[in-house]
Amino acid sequence: MTAATDAAGPGTLRAGSGTPARAGNRRTRPVHVATMLGTALSAQVGAATGAHAFATIGPAGVVAVRQLVAAAVLVPLARPPVRTMTWRQWWPALLLAGVFAVMNLSLYTAIDRLGLGLAVTLEFLGPLSVAVVRSRRLLHAGIAVVAGAGVYVLILPGPSSDWPGIGLALFAAGLWVAYILLNRLLGTRLPGLQAPAVAASLAAAAYLPVVAVLVATGRMSWAALGFAVVAGLLSSAVPYAGDLVVLRHVPPRVFGVFMSMHPVLAALVGTVMLGQLLDGHEWAGLVVIVLANATAVTTAQDG
């Protein structure tokens, strides 16, 4: 997930500012397409890189380091006015911090159990559900049914299904919904990236005991730390910068469609970097969910 953007659908895409990106007469150029694909690929490569440290420091350790990296990038960039913030600004920021901390842990644990492609695809049901719920059109009800069928084909429920992993991925999807709503609210109360910066800092502080325990027990090896830091840079810093730049030039509907490619990229990266090969039914379910999300995004403005 790229926390700098609200991927709920057209007209709601934001760069942490709470202001809808306006398409105007902007044209999507090849450099913009390359930037969107690059940031999406960076996010998934970062997640796969972090997965290499799971065996040493666990998903919690990777998330802890990632949060520290995110805070180190965002705080100098946004310079949030923590001393003058009001309770009206603090309480949603505190909730957003909790969402950051728990959502990333849920997703990374799901990746550890299910694999990158499946976990990211199930998590992507979060923004899809927001785009569908926002509309009252019959078309979007049909999209929800199609997406549900895609989920069934993706996981083919049975005795061998990893239900804890599936549950964690779906929990991360629900938390992504909370992220979208909180980011939308905070965007009206704090400008720019100030809200994500505050939330990332609080989440990082909450994970400091995890880092301390890993260091004290000797589990935080240099290799694991390196993997986790790269994960934080590729999954946080690069998408933050890339999304902020591209949203100034690309219509939100186009951006939303490219966001729909995350599950496909996750599956491909998981295959190449982690050797996680998907079965035919998993690819079929993934494609159905991606197409459902792309359709929801491209039609939401009209609903």
Secondary structure by P-SEA (a helix, b strand, c coil): cccccccccccccccccccccccccccccaaaaaaaaaaaaaaaaaaaaaaaacccccaaaaaaaaaaaaaaacccccccccccccccccaaaaaaaaaaaaaaaaaaaaaacccaaaaaaaaaaaaaaaaaaacccaaaaaaaaaaaaaaaaacccccccaaaaaaaaaaaaaaaaaaaaaaaaaaaccccaaaaaaaaaaaaaaaaaaaaaaaaaccccaaaaaaaaaaaaaacaaaaaaaaaaaacccaaaaaaaaaaaaaaaaaaaaacccccccaaaaaaaaaaaaaaaaaaaccccc
